[in-house]
Amino acid sequence: LPKAGVVDALHNATDDARQGNVDYNLVQQAVALLGCLESMTELELAVQGSERDKLVDAFAVARDREIAEGCLVRAERRLEQLLREAKLKELIPGKEIERLEEALHLATQASAEELILQNAKVRLDQLYGTQRVQQALASADPVELRAAINNGRVVNVADDLLDRAETRHVYLLAERKLLEVTEGTDVDNLATAIVEGQKVGLDKAMLEKAQWRKKQLEAQASLLDAMKYNNREALEKEVLLAAAAGVPQYNLDEAETKIRQLKAVQNLKTSLHVG
């Protein structure tokens, strides 16, 4: 800015010169200089402010009056800064990640206000967090979904989306557990997994398969238990039930062998008694 009092002093001197007999050309030079100083003052004040339209107007006037190049350069930089800040603020509430990233990059280059830059970074983290949760929701990986949810809570992803993700996560865990225990032989774990699966609404076909597997394991256990004793009638009954439940053939064969042995013993006893 011009030194304090210089503009006023020149203004007064120019007024006095107009009233006196000072050379016309000299007066015009003073008027031109006064205009430049006033324009420079307005421009510098606009540069220090944050009103873009005011800066645009002051810059246009100053450029026409051909004031110091340094003032114009500072004004151009400040105008660029204000434009980038305005664009960034406009995009922050939206959901366009690529445009926001580009605007943040340009605003950073223009040395935009740090608070605005930080708000944009926070919003970008939130948008990327939202995108990650949405992608994880579409997958069948509970590990990735859990990580996405945890990250989403840190970056303030919308609660309704996180709630849906939590529900999906519980579903996927129940589904994975049921698939695993259905392939195993632990009846108690399978029973628990079926109950959990029913609570979260697992696929009907999956639940039916698990229930059939539970019935099969129970029939197998009952058959093996019956084979410990010599009650042929009870064992024959268990064989029929096991066969209907799809118990492995080798278990059925072992039971049939046991039945034949018991029958042979019974026949021998009968023969000896008759004899």
VOPAGU-2260 file (C-alpha; in pm, 1 decimal, decimal comma):
REM VOPAGU-2260
SITE   aa  ch    i         X         Y         Z
SITE  LEU   A    0       0,0       0,0       0,0
SITE  PRO   A    1     117,1     362,3     -58,3
SITE  LYS   A    2     252,8     522,7     260,0
SITE  ALA   A    3      -4,3     682,4     487,5
SITE  GLY   A    4     -83,4    1041,5     390,3
SITE  VAL   A    5      78,2    1025,7      47,6
SITE  VAL   A    6    -248,8     986,0    -140,4
SITE  ASP   A    7    -421,5    1257,2      65,8
SITE  ALA   A    8    -127,7    1493,7      21,6
SITE  LEU   A    9    -122,1    1438,9    -353,0
SITE  HIS   A   10    -496,9    1483,1    -368,8
SITE  ASN   A   11    -476,5    1817,7    -188,6
SITE  ALA   A   12    -185,7    1930,2    -402,8
SITE  THR   A   13    -373,7    1842,9    -719,7
SITE  ASP   A   14    -678,1    2042,6    -603,8
SITE  ASP   A   15    -456,2    2342,7    -527,0
SITE  ALA   A   16    -286,6    2313,2    -865,9
SITE  ARG   A   17    -619,2    2317,5   -1043,5
SITE  GLN   A   18    -714,1    2642,3    -868,7
SITE  GLY   A   19    -380,2    2805,5    -944,0
SITE  ASN   A   20    -194,0    2873,3   -1262,5
SITE  VAL   A   21       0,6    2546,0   -1265,0
SITE  ASP   A   22      83,9    2401,0   -1607,1
SITE  TYR   A   23    -207,2    2191,0   -1737,0
SITE  ASN   A   24      13,5    1896,5   -1838,8
SITE  LEU   A   25     169,1    1885,7   -1494,1
SITE  VAL   A   26    -174,9    1880,4   -1335,2
SITE  GLN   A   27    -281,5    1594,8   -1562,8
SITE  GLN   A   28      26,9    1398,8   -1465,1
SITE  ALA   A   29     -63,5    1448,1   -1101,1
SITE  VAL   A   30    -420,9    1338,0   -1166,6
SITE  ALA   A   31    -296,3    1025,0   -1345,3
SITE  LEU   A   32     -56,7     947,2   -1062,0
SITE  LEU   A   33    -333,6    1001,6    -808,1
SITE  GLY   A   34    -557,1     761,4   -1000,0
SITE  CYS   A   35    -284,9     496,6   -1002,2
SITE  LEU   A   36    -222,2     533,3    -630,0
SITE  GLU   A   37    -591,8     513,1    -548,9
SITE  SER   A   38    -631,3     212,9    -776,6
SITE  MET   A   39    -329,8      45,8    -616,9
SITE  THR   A   40    -476,4     108,5    -272,5
SITE  GLU   A   41    -811,3     -41,6    -370,5
SITE  LEU   A   42    -640,3    -341,9    -527,5
SITE  GLU   A   43    -419,3    -412,5    -227,4
SITE  LEU   A   44    -715,7    -387,0       8,0
SITE  ALA   A   45    -910,4    -627,0    -213,3
SITE  VAL   A   46    -614,5    -868,8    -216,0
SITE  GLN   A   47    -615,0    -870,3     162,3
SITE  GLY   A   48    -988,4    -937,8     173,6
SITE  SER   A   49   -1195,3   -1236,6      63,9
SITE  GLU   A   50   -1455,4   -1077,4    -167,8
SITE  ARG   A   51   -1385,8   -1222,2    -509,9
SITE  ASP   A   52   -1611,5    -985,7    -705,9
SITE  LYS   A   53   -1453,1    -682,5    -542,1
SITE  LEU   A   54   -1107,9    -812,3    -629,4
SITE  VAL   A   55   -1209,9    -876,7    -990,1
SITE  ASP   A   56   -1334,8    -518,6   -1028,0
SITE  ALA   A   57   -1029,5    -366,9    -860,1
SITE  PHE   A   58    -797,8    -578,1   -1073,3
SITE  ALA   A   59    -968,7    -468,7   -1395,5
SITE  VAL   A   60    -936,5     -99,5   -1303,5
SITE  ALA   A   61    -575,8    -137,9   -1190,8
SITE  ARG   A   62    -476,1    -320,9   -1507,5
SITE  ASP   A   63    -625,5     -46,5   -1724,8
SITE  ARG   A   64    -423,5     215,9   -1534,3
SITE  GLU   A   65    -104,9      12,9   -1576,3
SITE  ILE   A   66      -5,9      16,7   -1209,8
SITE  ALA   A   67     299,2    -166,9   -1074,3
SITE  GLU   A   68     335,4    -518,6   -1215,4
SITE  GLY   A   69     401,6    -660,4    -868,9
SITE  CYS   A   70      59,4    -546,7    -749,5
SITE  LEU   A   71    -109,2    -709,5   -1047,4
SITE  VAL   A   72      77,2   -1037,6    -996,2
SITE  ARG   A   73     -24,0   -1049,3    -628,4
SITE  ALA   A   74    -381,0    -975,7    -725,4
SITE  GLU   A   75    -382,2   -1250,4    -988,4
SITE  ARG   A   76    -251,1   -1500,4    -736,9
SITE  ARG   A   77    -509,2   -1400,3    -479,6
SITE  LEU   A   78    -787,1   -1415,7    -737,6
SITE  GLU   A   79    -676,0   -1765,0    -836,8
SITE  GLN   A   80    -672,6   -1862,5    -470,6
SITE  LEU   A   81   -1025,9   -1733,1    -411,8
SITE  LEU   A   82   -1153,8   -1905,1    -726,3
SITE  ARG   A   83   -1001,9   -2239,2    -620,7
SITE  GLU   A   84   -1139,7   -2203,2    -268,7
SITE  ALA   A   85   -1486,5   -2128,2    -400,6
SITE  LYS   A   86   -1479,4   -2430,5    -633,0
SITE  LEU   A   87   -1356,7   -2654,6    -354,4
SITE  LYS   A   88   -1629,8   -2536,5    -116,3
SITE  GLU   A   89   -1887,0   -2601,4    -387,6
SITE  LEU   A   90   -1772,8   -2963,0    -435,0
SITE  ILE   A   91   -1724,1   -3060,9     -69,6
SITE  PRO   A   92   -2095,1   -3137,8      -1,5
SITE  GLY   A   93   -2119,8   -3352,3    -316,6
SITE  LYS   A   94   -2022,7   -3711,3    -392,9
SITE  GLU   A   95   -1793,1   -3672,8    -694,8
SITE  ILE   A   96   -1460,8   -3809,8    -575,4
SITE  GLU   A   97   -1256,3   -3740,4    -888,5
SITE  ARG   A   98   -1372,3   -3379,0    -923,4
SITE  LEU   A   99   -1315,4   -3313,5    -554,2
SITE  GLU   A  100    -965,8   -3462,3    -571,9
SITE  GLU   A  101    -879,6   -3244,8    -870,6
SITE  ALA   A  102   -1019,9   -2932,8    -703,5
SITE  LEU   A  103    -824,1   -3010,8    -386,3
SITE  HIS   A  104    -504,1   -3049,4    -586,8
SITE  LEU   A  105    -553,6   -2714,8    -763,2
SITE  ALA   A  106    -653,8   -2539,5    -440,5
SITE  THR   A  107    -343,1   -2673,0    -268,4
SITE  GLN   A  108    -126,7   -2541,8    -550,8
SITE  ALA   A  109    -295,6   -2204,0    -512,7
SITE  SER   A  110    -219,3   -2201,7    -136,5
SITE  ALA   A  111    -586,4   -2198,0     -41,9
SITE  GLU   A  112    -693,8   -2153,3     318,8
SITE  GLU   A  113    -581,6   -2450,8     528,5
SITE  LEU   A  114    -920,4   -2501,0     692,1
SITE  ILE   A  115   -1089,8   -2537,1     352,8
SITE  LEU   A  116    -822,8   -2782,5     237,9
SITE  GLN   A  117    -864,5   -2985,7     555,4
SITE  ASN   A  118   -1243,1   -2997,5     515,3
SITE  ALA   A  119   -1197,4   -3128,0     162,5
SITE  LYS   A  120    -956,4   -3398,5     280,1
SITE  VAL   A  121   -1199,9   -3507,3     550,5
SITE  ARG   A  122   -1480,0   -3525,2     295,1
SITE  LEU   A  123   -1264,3   -3728,5      57,0
SITE  ASP   A  124   -1186,0   -3976,3     334,0
SITE  GLN   A  125   -1557,9   -4002,2     404,4
SITE  LEU   A  126   -1642,2   -4060,2      37,4
SITE  TYR   A  127   -1372,3   -4323,7      -2,6
SITE  GLY   A  128   -1488,0   -4486,8     321,3
SITE  THR   A  129   -1843,9   -4495,1     190,9
SITE  GLN   A  130   -1728,6   -4644,5    -137,4
SITE  ARG   A  131   -1529,7   -4911,4      45,3
SITE  VAL   A  132   -1827,9   -5012,8     260,6
SITE  GLN   A  133   -2054,2   -5029,4     -44,4
SITE  GLN   A  134   -1808,6   -5251,4    -230,4
SITE  ALA   A  135   -1762,3   -5476,5      73,3
SITE  LEU   A  136   -2139,4   -5506,7     108,2
SITE  ALA   A  137   -2155,3   -5652,6    -239,6
SITE  SER   A  138   -1891,2   -5912,7    -158,3
SITE  ALA   A  139   -1909,5   -6228,3      50,7
SITE  ASP   A  140   -1597,6   -6157,4     255,7
SITE  PRO   A  141   -1681,1   -6085,2     620,6
SITE  VAL   A  142   -1317,2   -5996,5     696,2
SITE  GLU   A  143   -1306,6   -5717,9     437,9
SITE  LEU   A  144   -1652,6   -5600,6     540,0
SITE  ARG   A  145   -1544,2   -5578,9     905,1
SITE  ALA   A  146   -1238,5   -5373,8     805,6
SITE  ALA   A  147   -1453,6   -5145,4     589,5
SITE  ILE   A  148   -1700,2   -5091,2     874,8
SITE  ASN   A  149   -1421,7   -5008,0    1120,7
SITE  ASN   A  150   -1270,8   -4760,7     875,9
SITE  GLY   A  151   -1616,0   -4618,7     803,5
SITE  ARG   A  152   -1669,5   -4536,7    1169,9
SITE  VAL   A  153   -1337,0   -4349,9    1178,8
SITE  VAL   A  154   -1419,5   -4136,5     873,6
SITE  ASN   A  155   -1786,3   -4080,3     970,5
SITE  VAL   A  156   -1964,1   -4282,2     702,8
SITE  ALA   A  157   -2343,7   -4248,4     726,1
SITE  ASP   A  158   -2496,2   -4446,2    1014,6
SITE  ASP   A  159   -2766,1   -4607,6     801,5
SITE  LEU   A  160   -2504,2   -4753,3     566,5
SITE  LEU   A  161   -2296,0   -4879,7     858,4
SITE  ASP   A  162   -2605,0   -5038,1    1014,1
SITE  ARG   A  163   -2676,0   -5224,5     691,3
SITE  ALA   A  164   -2313,8   -5331,9     676,5
SITE  GLU   A  165   -2325,8   -5461,8    1033,9
SITE  THR   A  166   -2637,2   -5666,9     951,6
SITE  ARG   A  167   -2467,2   -5803,2     641,0
SITE  HIS   A  168   -2157,4   -5887,7     843,1
SITE  VAL   A  169   -2357,6   -6092,1    1094,9
SITE  TYR   A  170   -2526,7   -6271,2     803,7
SITE  LEU   A  171   -2194,7   -6355,3     635,9
SITE  LEU   A  172   -2044,2   -6486,3     960,0
SITE  ALA   A  173   -2347,3   -6707,4    1021,0
SITE  GLU   A  174   -2335,8   -6828,5     661,7
SITE  ARG   A  175   -1964,3   -6909,1     676,5
SITE  LYS   A  176   -1999,2   -7090,1    1008,8
SITE  LEU   A  177   -2292,5   -7297,9     886,6
SITE  LEU   A  178   -2103,3   -7397,9     571,2
SITE  GLU   A  179   -1801,7   -7502,0     776,6
SITE  VAL   A  180   -1984,3   -7705,2    1041,1
SITE  THR   A  181   -2208,6   -7869,5     782,3
SITE  GLU   A  182   -1894,4   -8030,1     642,2
SITE  GLY   A  183   -1785,1   -8142,7     990,0
SITE  THR   A  184   -1908,4   -8401,6    1236,6
SITE  ASP   A  185   -1985,5   -8193,9    1548,3
SITE  VAL   A  186   -2361,9   -8219,5    1596,8
SITE  ASP   A  187   -2375,9   -7961,2    1876,2
SITE  ASN   A  188   -2190,6   -7697,2    1673,4
SITE  LEU   A  189   -2412,3   -7770,4    1376,2
SITE  ALA   A  190   -2727,9   -7732,2    1585,7
SITE  THR   A  191   -2605,1   -7396,5    1716,7
SITE  ALA   A  192   -2514,5   -7276,9    1366,8
SITE  ILE   A  193   -2859,3   -7372,5    1237,2
SITE  VAL   A  194   -3029,6   -7168,3    1509,3
SITE  GLU   A  195   -2805,7   -6868,7    1435,1
SITE  GLY   A  196   -2869,2   -6907,6    1064,5
SITE  GLN   A  197   -3243,8   -6908,6    1117,3
SITE  LYS   A  198   -3219,5   -6589,8    1324,9
SITE  VAL   A  199   -3038,6   -6397,2    1050,5
SITE  GLY   A  200   -3252,1   -6538,2     769,8
SITE  LEU   A  201   -3001,8   -6758,5     585,8
SITE  ASP   A  202   -3101,0   -6918,0     256,9
SITE  LYS   A  203   -3369,0   -7182,6     301,0
SITE  ALA   A  204   -3185,2   -7440,0      89,4
SITE  MET   A  205   -2869,8   -7394,4     297,3
SITE  LEU   A  206   -3061,7   -7442,2     621,2
SITE  GLU   A  207   -3235,9   -7752,7     486,3
SITE  LYS   A  208   -2901,9   -7901,9     385,5
SITE  ALA   A  209   -2763,5   -7831,0     733,9
SITE  GLN   A  210   -3069,0   -7984,3     900,5
SITE  TRP   A  211   -3038,2   -8293,6     681,5
SITE  ARG   A  212   -2669,4   -8318,9     777,4
SITE  LYS   A  213   -2763,5   -8289,5    1145,8
SITE  LYS   A  214   -3017,4   -8567,5    1106,4
SITE  GLN   A  215   -2754,6   -8778,9     932,7
SITE  LEU   A  216   -2496,7   -8724,5    1209,4
SITE  GLU   A  217   -2753,0   -8802,8    1479,2
SITE  ALA   A  218   -2855,3   -9122,3    1299,0
SITE  GLN   A  219   -2489,6   -9219,4    1256,9
SITE  ALA   A  220   -2418,8   -9161,9    1627,4
SITE  SER   A  221   -2728,5   -9360,5    1724,4
SITE  LEU   A  222   -2624,0   -9646,8    1495,9
SITE  LEU   A  223   -2271,5   -9658,3    1634,3
SITE  ASP   A  224   -2411,2   -9657,5    1986,4
SITE  ALA   A  225   -2645,3   -9947,5    1906,6
SITE  MET   A  226   -2352,6  -10147,0    1771,4
SITE  LYS   A  227   -2199,1  -10149,1    2119,2
SITE  TYR   A  228   -2475,5  -10383,2    2239,2
SITE  ASN   A  229   -2609,0  -10719,8    2130,8
SITE  ASN   A  230   -2971,6  -10622,1    2077,4
SITE  ARG   A  231   -3028,8  -10737,5    1720,9
SITE  GLU   A  232   -3379,9  -10598,3    1686,2
SITE  ALA   A  233   -3274,3  -10255,2    1808,0
SITE  LEU   A  234   -2974,6  -10258,9    1574,6
SITE  GLU   A  235   -3188,6  -10359,4    1275,9
SITE  LYS   A  236   -3417,9  -10065,7    1350,2
SITE  GLU   A  237   -3123,0   -9827,3    1369,4
SITE  VAL   A  238   -2990,3   -9955,8    1036,2
SITE  LEU   A  239   -3319,1   -9869,5     866,1
SITE  LEU   A  240   -3321,3   -9520,6    1019,2
SITE  ALA   A  241   -2954,1   -9465,2     932,2
SITE  ALA   A  242   -3004,5   -9574,1     572,7
SITE  ALA   A  243   -3296,0   -9332,3     536,7
SITE  ALA   A  244   -3081,3   -9053,0     681,3
SITE  GLY   A  245   -2797,7   -9114,6     436,6
SITE  VAL   A  246   -2543,4   -9251,7     685,5
SITE  PRO   A  247   -2223,9   -9362,3     502,9
SITE  GLN   A  248   -2240,0   -9708,2     352,6
SITE  TYR   A  249   -1939,3   -9836,0     546,8
SITE  ASN   A  250   -2129,9   -9772,9     872,7
SITE  LEU   A  251   -2427,8   -9962,4     737,5
SITE  ASP   A  252   -2204,8  -10248,6     623,8
SITE  GLU   A  253   -2047,0  -10273,9     967,9
SITE  ALA   A  254   -2391,5  -10279,9    1127,8
SITE  GLU   A  255   -2513,7  -10547,6     885,7
SITE  THR   A  256   -2210,4  -10758,8     970,1
SITE  LYS   A  257   -2287,9  -10716,3    1338,9
SITE  ILE   A  258   -2649,8  -10818,9    1276,3
SITE  ARG   A  259   -2539,9  -11132,9    1088,4
SITE  GLN   A  260   -2306,4  -11221,9    1373,4
SITE  LEU   A  261   -2582,9  -11178,9    1630,9
SITE  LYS   A  262   -2818,8  -11383,3    1416,0
SITE  ALA   A  263   -2562,2  -11660,5    1382,6
SITE  VAL   A  264   -2507,7  -11668,2    1756,6
SITE  GLN   A  265   -2882,3  -11680,8    1814,2
SITE  ASN   A  266   -2920,4  -11968,6    1566,7
SITE  LEU   A  267   -2638,9  -12156,9    1730,9
SITE  LYS   A  268   -2794,6  -12113,7    2071,3
SITE  THR   A  269   -3128,1  -12232,5    1938,1
SITE  SER   A  270   -2969,2  -12542,4    1782,9
SITE  LEU   A  271   -2787,2  -12629,3    2098,7
SITE  HIS   A  272   -3107,2  -12589,3    2298,4
SITE  VAL   A  273   -3302,4  -12810,9    2058,4
SITE  GLY   A  274   -3026,5  -13071,2    2058,7
